[in-house]
Amino acid sequence: MRILLIHSDYLKFEARRPAIKEAEKPEKPKGEAENVLVVFIAVEHGDEKNPDSVVKQLVGEIKETAERVKAESVALYPYAHLSSSLSSPSVAKKVIERAYNGLKNDIPTIKAPFGYYKSFELRCKGHPLSELSRTILPEGEKVDKEESEALKAEKKLKSEFFILDMEGNLIPVDEFNFSNHERLKKFSDYEISGTRASDREPPHIKLMRSHEIADYEPGSDAGNMRWYPQGSLIKRLLEEHVNNIVAESGGMQVETPIMYDYAHPQLSSYLNRFPARQYRLKTEDREFFLRFAACFGQYLIKHDMLISYRNLPLKLYELSHYSFRYEQRGELAGLRRLRAFTMPDMHTLTKDMEQAKKEFLRQYKLSLGWMRDLGLGYEVGIRFVREFYDENREFARELVKLGGKPALIEMWDSRPFYFVMKFEFNFVDALDKASALSTVQIDIENTKRFDISYTNEHGEKKHPLLLHASISGSIDRNVYALLEKAFLDQRNGKKPMLPLWLSPTQVRILPVSEEFNPLAGKLLRKFESDNIRVDIDDRGESIGRKIRDAETAWVPRIIVIGEREGESGRLSVRVRENGEQREMSIKEVIEDIKNKTRGFPFKPLPLPRLLSERARFV
């Protein structure tokens, strides 16, 4: 069973129409409650083995949580979207009904009808325990064999949260004054709650479709996306930019398989130390898994290399198309969390901890540069094994100073994974969910596990330390963050847009009538000769409609041309980021764009240059 518990100011729901033929006849199609613990429930196939056990655990979990958050009522809400392995409807109805009967005498409880399309409205309270997710297994049932030991450890993990401020003070999170750090507060609450599922559709999903960037692929597994030409362009530009950053820092690019043998002794051991779920493939006599990062191939390459201390630090890098993680269905949300994604992965060998920390700082600075290149706000999260933090307090303070803001610190008493510390730059979206982008980890296990070694100054064989780095994080998740930022900008009264270097169309030319199409074509060729993406709205629409459509498409530079522009050679340019209407020569427009995109990669427009020739993808 999967459940999502939301402590809410209120809940209102109404059953609209049956979704399945087994839908129960509702006694009350409408319901509402205040100060309510809303429990979204997905009864799963495995629960059929011992429904008594899951009902008992469910009732106990709800009562305990309601008491902790001081909820005055409970609402049971059947929610099939939390699982891809649902029980039969008859079992699900019985489980929920019995849970209702087990609660109603102790706390006011309502139950939403089973098997209906329902409208609902709630307002989450927003404290650290207001969003919680749980997995309930029947007694005697083991965790799915595809769940690694690290995932099991993660569920049992006990940690403490602090804020490390700019003066180097480590402050318990509930004692920190968040008055000037609203987004840090949202990030902290999100991390402490442990809830990753979302009960609402993130705004970027509508934007990724309306701007013909990406969409769900109904012919594949959930969490595998289709990318349209404009989305593919944005992805390729991001990929090329991170490739250039890593290459300039000394990363050597390799390419490795996406499928590995589950029985490989070192790989099977590593799987149990990494908190991710795998896709598995079976042939007649062997079992394989799809990689969830580009670690495996790089480990095996390094194992076969002859490495001297003079070669360190040594960096291998791969832009993995694709990596796969079998994320829980309730956590899949557009481009925010996927099952198939593009991840730039770099692994750096260092001879000792001092060299590891120096390289960590370099990669931290590269990640800061990446976030600034995308214009994304971020919150800093740093996670330590307590002993490592105690030995490296000044190092932690240096990271906070470089980040320029207080950081959320998670402290583990023992080491649950293969690393002793990691950092993440997190983006907080419109639903107050945080997503990690850039990250670096210090790994103290895997060079021994994979027998990766170097020869030191005395000719002795030594195991180096290993840094895992993704300077950008998932490329797909970067697109999500850019779209969510655009939505937030619009909500705050700014014009939404992508960075100029990532905008599919950088300049759109709007002829006021057909007679100016030749002039528009001449201007287009001049822009394209200077590597600027440009198109022409040659449709037979009014100039007002053309301007509105260009604004809706977030085009950064809109140029209207008519008789005056043809005679004077001066162009009327609408600049999106500041709303200015400027009169400029074509040379000035080109110089302005080149100045703002210098240092970033360029790729040509992936669509017909004339809007009249374009098909619609959505």
N, C-alpha and C positions, 0 to 999 in steps of 0.2 A: 504494500500500500504506500502511496505517496500522498503527503498532505502538505498544504501551504497554509500557515496560520497568520492572519492579518488582524492586528488589534486596531479597531476603527472607531471613530467618533459615531458613525452610524452605518447601517446597511439598509438599502431598499432593493427589492427585486420583484419581478413579475414574470410568470410563466406565459410565454406567447403562444407556442404551438409545439406539438410533439416532435421530437427529433428522431425517435426510434419507435418501432411498433410495440416494444415492451414498456413504454412510458407509463408510469403510474398515474392513476386518476387523482389529481391534486384536490385535497380538501380545501386548501387556501392557495389560490394561484398567486396571491400577492403576500408579501411579508416585509416587515421592517423591525429594526432593533437599534438601540443606542448603547454606547460604550460596550461594543460587542466584539467578541473574539470570533472572527469569520474563519471557518475551517473548510478550505477547498479540499475535496477528497477524490482520489482516484483509486478504486479497488482493483487490484491486479490479479492476474491469472494465478500466481503463486499463493494468493490468499485463500483460494478455494480448498487448499489442503487442510487448513485449520482456521476457519473463520472465527471460531470462539476466541482463539488467541489474539487475532488482530483487533477484534472488537474490544477485548479487555485492555489491550495496550493503547488503543485509540482513545478510549474513555479516560484512562489514566493520564495520558499525555495532555488531553484537552483540559482536564480538571487542574492539573499542575500548572499549565501555562496560564490559564485564566486567573488562577490565584496569584501567580507571579506578576502579571501585568495589571491586576486589579480590574479585570473586566466584569461587568455586571450581567452580561448575557452571552449566549453562544449561538451561532448560526452554522448549521451543517449545510454545505453547499456541494453537491455532486459536480465534479469538474474533471471530465475525462482527459482534458488536454495535458494533464501532468504525467501521463504514461503512454507508452506505445504498446504495452502488454496488459490489456484490460481483462478483468474477469468477465464471466457471463453477466448479463443484466440482472438475472434473478438473484445471484449471489450478492452483487453490489447493492441491490435494493434491501436485501435482508441485513447486510452488514450495517448499512447506514441507519436503517430503522431500529436495529438493536442498540446501536450507539446512542441514538436519540432517546430511547427508553431508559438507557443507563445514565443519562445526563439530566433529564428534565425535572427529576425530583430534587436535585441538588442545586441546580442553577437554571434560571429561565432560558429555555432553548427553543429555537425555531428550526425548521428544516425546509430547504428549497425542494420543489418537486423533482423527482428523478426522471431523466430522459426527455427533458424539454429544452427548446431554445428559450433562453431567458434574458431579459434585460436586467442589469443590476447597476447600482451606484453605491460606492462606499468612499470614505475618506480615512486613509491610514493616519494614525496618530504621529508616526514619525520618530518615536523614541528608539533606542538601540534594540529593544526586544519586540518591536511592533511588527516585524516581518521575520518569520521563522519557517524553515522547511524541514521536514522529517521523512525518513523512510522507515516503515514498520514491516517487520518480517514475521511470519508465523513462527511460534516456538518450535525449536528443533530444525528450523530451516536455515541452511547456511547461506551466507552472502554469495551472490553469483560468482562463479569461478573466474569470470572475466574482470572482476574487481581486484585490483592489485593490493598488496599489503600496505602500500603507501596510502591508498584511498581509505582502507579500513583505519589506518593510523590517523588519517586526517579527521575522520568522524569522531575519534576519541580525543583529539588533540586539545590540550588545555593551554591557553596562552593568556598573557596580560597585555593590555594596550595602554600606551602612553603617548604624549605629545612631546617631542624634542623641539624646544623653541630656539629662536635665533641666538639666544645668550648661552645655549648649551645646557639648559635645565631640562631634566627628564621629569615630566609632570603626569601623574595618573590622569587618564582621559576624562574621568568624571570630575576632575578638579580644574581642568583647563578652561580659561575664559575664551569662548569661541565668538565673542561679540563682533570681532573684526575678521572672522575667518568662517564665513557661512558655508563655503563649499568644502572646506576641511571638515566641518561638522557633519555635513551630509556624507562625505567619504567615510568618516569614522563610524557613524551610525550604520552605514551599509556593511562595513567590514565586521563590526561586532555582531550584527544580527546573524550573519552567516547565510542569509537568504539570497539566492541567485535568480529564482524564478520571478516572472513579472506577471501581474494580473491585468495589465493594460498594454496596448500595442504601442511600442516606441514611435515617436513622430517620424524618425528617419525612414521608416518602412514606406509611408506614403510618399515621401520625397524621392526615395530611390526608384520608385515606380514612375511618378509623374515626370521626373527628369530623365527617364529611360536610361538609368544606370545599371540596375540589377533587379532581379525578381526571383521568387521561389521557382524551383524546377519540379513540376508535378510528376515528371517521369523518373525522378530519382528519390533517394532517401531524404527525409527531412534534414535541413541544415546543409544541403548542397544547392548552390545557387547557379542561376544563369546570369551572365554578364553581357549587356548590350554594348554596341560599339563605343558609346561615350564612357560607359563604366570601365570597359576594357582599357581605353585610353588613360583614364585616371589611374587605374591600377598600374599600368606599365610605366607611367611617369614616376609614380611613387617607388616602384621597384628599381628603376634605373637610378633614382636619386640615392636610395639607401645603398645600392651596389657601389656607386661612386664614393660615398662616404666611407664604406668599409674598405674599398680598394686603396683609398688614400691613407687609411690608417694602417695598412700593411696586411690586410686580410687576403689570403690566397683562395680563389674561388674553385670549388670542386663540384662534382655532381655524383649523387649516390642513388641507389634503388629506393623505391617507396615500399617494398615488400621484403620482409625478413622472416627467417625460420624461427618459429616459436621455441623449438628445442635447442637452439644455440645456447650453450651453457652460460656465457656472459650476458647475452641479451635477455634470456629468461630471468636471470637474477636482477638485471637492471629494471625490467618491467615492474617488479615488485617494489622498487624504490621511487617510482614516478607516479604522481597522483593523476592518472588519466585512464580513461576506458578505451579499449582497443576494438577496432574492427578485426575480425578473424576470417581467414580464408582457408578452406580445406581442399586438398587434392586427394588422390586415391590413398596415399600413404603418408602424407605430411600435412602439418598445419602451419600456416603463416599468419602474420599480422601486418597491417598497414601502419607505417610509421606515424607517430603523433608528434614528431619533431625530427630535425635532421641530425640528431645526435649519433644514431647508430652507425651510419656509414662513416662519419668522421672519426668515431672511436676506432673502427676497424682499420681505417687508413693509417691513423696515428700508431696503432699497434705494430704495423708493418714497416714504419719509417725508422731510419737511423738518425737520431737526434743528438746533437751536442749542446752543452750549456751555452755555447756561442750562438745557437739558433733561437734561444729563448729571449723574449716571449715569441711563441710561434702560433700563428692564427690561421685556421682553416674556416672557410665560409661557404654556405650554400643558401641560395634562395629557393626554398622548397616549394615546388608546384607538384603535388599537393602534400599537405599533412592532414591526418585524419584523427579525430577523437570522437568516440561515441558518447557525446554529451547527452544528458537527460533531456527528454523532450520538453519538459516544462521550462527548461532554461534556454531553449532555442528562441532567438528573437531577432529576426532580420539579419543584419550584418554584425550584430553585437557579439553573438556567440554562435558558431557554426560547427558542423561536423567535418567539413572539408574546407581548408583555408590555406592561404599563402603566408609562409612564415620565413623571414630572413633569419638564419641561425649562424652565429659565429662561435667558435670554440677556441680558446686561447690557453696554451700551455705556459706555465710560469714555474721558475725553479724553486721558489719559496713564497712564504706569505707576504713578505715585504714587496716583492716584485708583483705579486697578485694584487695587492692593494693599490700600487701605483698604476697598474693597468686598469683596474676597476675604476679609478678616478678618471682616467682618460676616456673610458667608454661611457662613464656617467656624463662627462662633458659633451661627448658626441650625441648622446641621447637628449640632453638639454637643447642642443642645436637643432635636432630633428623636431622637437616640439615647437620650437620658435619658428622654424621654417614653415610649419603648417598653421601657425597662428593659433594653436590650441592652448587653452588654459589647462593646468594640470595640478594634481595634488600628489605629494611625495609620500610613498609608503616604503618603509624599510623594515625588514624582518630579520631578527637575530636569534641565534641560540644565546642564552643569557651569559654563559661563560665567555663566549667570543665577544659579546658587547662589553663586558667588564674589562676585557683585555684591550679593547680598541675604542674607547670612548672618544678620544680626540679625532679618530678617523670618522666616527659617526657625526660628530659636530662639524667637521669639514664638509661632509656631504650636505648637511642642512644649510650651511652658509652658501655653498655653491648653488643649491636649489633656490635660494632666495626667499624661503618661507618655512614656517614650522612644518614638521613631518610627523605623520602617524607612525609610531613604532610598535610592532608586534614582537613580543618576547616569549620564546619557548624555553621552558626549564630543561628539556632534553631535546636532542636533535631528531626530528621525525623523518627527515628526508636526507638526501646526499649532500646538501649544502649547509654551510654554517651561517650564511647571510645572503640576502638578496635585496635589491631595490626595485621599485616599479614607479613609473609615472602614470598616474591614473586620471582618466577623463570622467567627469561627473555629468551625466546626461540630463535630459529634460524630465525624466522620471525619477531623478535622484539615485540612479544606479551608477556604480563606479565600474570602470573597465580598465584593466591594466594594458598599457601600450608598451613603451620601452622598458626593458628589464635586463639586469645583469645579476648572476649568481656566482658565489665562490664554492666550488665543488671539491670536497676533500676525499671522496670515495672512488670515483670511477676510473682514475688512472691505474689504481691497483686492481680493480675488478677486471679491466681490459688489458692489463699488463702493458701499459703505455709507459715508456721509460726514456730517459736521456742519460748521457755520459757526462759526469761532472769533471771539474778541473783535475781530479786525481785518477781519472779513468774508471770511476766507480759507477755502477748502474743505480739510478735514482728514479723514483716516481715523482713526476711534477705535480703541481696543483693545476686545476682546470677552471677557467671562467666560461660560463654559458652566457651569451649575450644575444639579444635581439634589439638592435638599436632603434628600430621602428615599432617592434611588436608586429602582430598580424596586419598585413596590408589591408585585408578586408575590414578589420576593425578600425583602421585609420579612416576609411571611407565613411563608416558609421559615425565616427567622432566628428568628422567634417560636416556631415549632414545634420547631426544633432546640434552642433554649434550654430549652423545657419538658422535652424529653427529657434534656438535660444536668442540669437541676435534679433530675429524678427519679432519675437515676443517682447523684447526690450526696446523696440522702436527703431532698430537698425535694419538696413536692407540686407537680406540674406544673400550670401554668395560664397563661392569657392575661392581659394587663393588664385590670383591671376595666372600663375604658371600651371595650375591644374584645371582651369576653366576650359571645357571642350571647345567652345567658341570664344575667342578672346575679343574679336571685333565683328560686329554685324553691320552691314551696310544696307540702308533702307532707301531705295530709289522712290521718289514721290510718284513716279509714273513710269510706264514702259520705256519712254524715250530716253530715260537716264540709265537704263540697264547697261549700255556699252560703257559709260563712264564708271559705273559700279564695277564692271569687269576689269577695267584698267586699274582701278584702285586695289581690287582684290589681288591682282598679279604683283603689284608693288609690295603689299603686305606679305604675301607668301614668299617673295624673294628674300625677305628678311626674317623668315621663320616665325611668322605670326599666324595663328589659326584664325581664319576669317571666312564668313559666308555672306550670302546675299539673299535678302527676302524679296524675291522677284514675284511673289504671288500678287494676284489682282485684288488685294485687300486695301482698305484705306490706310493712310499713314498712321492714323491713331491706333488702329488695330495692330499694325506691325510693331509699333513702339510698345504696346501693352504685351504682346507676345514675347518680345525681346526681354522686357523686364521680368516677365514670368519665368523665362529661361535663365535668369541671372546672368545675362551677357554683360561683361564688365565695361565694354566700350560700344556705344551705339552711335552710328553716324548716319544722319539723314542727308541725302543729296538731292538737289533740285537745280533749278536754273541759276540761282545765286552762287551755289558752290561750283557749278560748272564754269562760270565766268571768272570768279575771284580766285579759285584754287584753294580757298580757305574752307575748312570743314567744321561743321557744328557737331561737337562730340559730347555725348552724355557720359559722364564718369560715374560708375555705379557706387564705388566705395564712399564717395563724399557727396553724391547727388549734384555735383556741379555740371553746368552746361558751359563748355569751353569752346572758343574758336581757335582752331589750330591748323597748321599745315600738316600734310601727311608725314613729312619728315619729323615734325614735333611729336605726332602721335606715335610713330615708330620708336623714336628715342625714349619717350616716356615708358612705353611697354618694355623695351629692352632693358632700361634701367631697373625696372621693378622685377624683371624675371632673370636678371643676370645671375649666373651660378647654378641655375636650375636646368634640368634636361628639357628637350623639346621633341615633340613628335607631331606629325601633320594631322590635320582634321580627318577623322575616320568616316566621314559622311559626305554625300554629295554637297558641293558648294552652293548649289541653288536649292532653296527651301521647297520650290515647286516640284523638285525631283525626289524628294525624300518620302519613303514609306514610314508609317508609324509602327513602333515596336509594342507600344502599350495603348 
